[in-house]
Amino acid sequence: MAKATTIKVKLVSSADTGFYYVAKKNSRTMTEKLVKKKYDPVAKKHVEFRESKIK
């Protein structure tokens, strides 16, 4: 079977609160690590979320 183009990735907070989002990413077009600025409810502010693997 063909390999899926979209994969699920875990976006972990850079504030080290342990909070994370799960996002989809097209692995063929976006080869670099995903970085988004989103709201962290534990830290109560907007911080950068960086991509890591889902275990």
C-alpha positions in Angstrom: 0.0 0.0 0.0 1.0 3.6 -0.5 2.4 5.6 2.3 0.0 8.2 3.8 0.8 11.9 2.9 -0.6 13.3 6.2 0.8 12.3 9.5 -0.2 13.3 13.1 2.4 15.2 15.1 2.4 16.3 18.7 3.0 20.0 19.3 4.7 20.4 22.7 4.7 23.6 24.7 8.0 25.4 24.9 7.0 26.7 28.4 7.7 23.1 29.7 4.2 22.8 31.2 3.5 19.4 29.7 0.6 20.7 27.6 0.4 19.7 24.0 -1.8 19.9 20.9 -2.1 17.2 18.2 -2.0 18.4 14.6 -1.9 17.0 11.1 1.0 17.7 8.8 1.7 16.9 5.1 5.0 15.1 5.3 5.8 15.6 1.6 5.4 19.3 1.4 6.4 20.3 4.9 9.7 18.6 5.5 10.9 20.9 8.3 9.7 20.7 11.9 6.4 22.4 12.6 6.4 25.4 14.9 3.2 27.3 15.8 2.4 30.0 18.3 -0.7 28.9 20.3 -2.3 29.4 23.7 -1.0 27.4 26.6 -3.8 27.2 29.3 -1.4 26.0 32.0 1.0 29.0 31.5 -2.0 31.2 30.6 -0.3 32.9 27.7 0.6 32.3 24.0 3.9 30.4 23.6 5.6 28.5 20.8 4.7 24.9 20.3 7.3 22.6 18.6 6.8 19.4 16.8 7.6 16.0 18.4 6.7 12.4 17.6 3.6 10.8 19.0 4.5 7.7 21.0 
